[in-house]
Amino acid sequence: MKINKKAVTIAVLVISIFLLGIGIGISSTGLIVFSIFSIGIAGYILYKQFHPTPPAPEKPKPDNAKPFSASPPPSPPPRTQTKTSSQPKSEHKPKFDELTIYKFRAYLTMLVKKEIKPGKPFFFSPDLDWNDSSEKTLREVMMAILAHLSLPLVLTHFAKFVWKENDGLHNNSGKQSEAAGTIQGDKITVYLSKGYKLTHYAAIIAHECVHYYLRKAGLVLDDEQQNELLTEIAAIYLGFELVYELAYKEIKETAYSSDSYTERTQKLGYISVEEIALINKLIKELPPC
């Protein structure tokens, strides 16, 4: 038989109230105290029965929670020590032999002894269309380079731009197949090629204009290769570092035929991009003119 707890509590409460009335009627202090105590207890129990305490919310279990196990957890694997280098990783930088550095310094000393001052950096016009390699644009570039070197702009009038089948680039062996530009007297000739972009033409024009500049300054070497290297270094010294950096990167080309193809890596100029950075560093080490 199931006992109704709420009914029992109500009955106790009613009896306690009845006894309280009797105790008051007969002036029995003990009965009054007992009745009040019983009413308090019954009232508290009845309140709890009608207003039960809500259960505490359960903590959410993670998805990967494992069921409780009385067995101790497995011991962690033994720690292994990994040796790490305390030195920060540095980017690969080409190392140059002392002879190359000495040679570059010697050419820069020639320029200083001729009282040639280093030029400010040359920048192209912001309106220049890099996709336009027309003769009109090439003449505009030549005029800007001549103006930077304070050379007569009339040289642009004598300049020739000639299409040639050979590209004039250095091949994989590092040897230049044919000159990309020449200068004879006051006449500069630039050879056009499908493999060239405006950046390449700008470097060719700058190189030939610096040839003219050095000749006017009375600085020409008898050995052709040495004179070309002097001209390259002088061009960077006079402010054409950015022009050379844009043009002297390696060019990868693929030539296709009916049944095969040939890949080759070529570059323009007599020095590499890494050597341009070295020359620029040596220029900064020179005493102020």
Secondary structure as GFF3:
##gff-version 3
##sequence-region A 1 289
A	DSSP	alpha_helix	5	26	.	.	.	ID=ss1
A	DSSP	alpha_helix	29	50	.	.	.	ID=ss2
A	DSSP	alpha_helix	98	113	.	.	.	ID=ss3
A	DSSP	alpha_helix	135	148	.	.	.	ID=ss4
A	DSSP	alpha_helix	155	158	.	.	.	ID=ss5
A	DSSP	beta_strand	160	163	.	.	.	ID=ss6
A	DSSP	beta_strand	181	184	.	.	.	ID=ss7
A	DSSP	beta_strand	187	192	.	.	.	ID=ss8
A	DSSP	alpha_helix	198	216	.	.	.	ID=ss9
A	DSSP	alpha_helix	224	237	.	.	.	ID=ss10
A	DSSP	alpha_helix	241	247	.	.	.	ID=ss11
A	DSSP	beta_strand	251	256	.	.	.	ID=ss12
A	DSSP	beta_strand	261	266	.	.	.	ID=ss13
A	DSSP	alpha_helix	273	284	.	.	.	ID=ss14
###
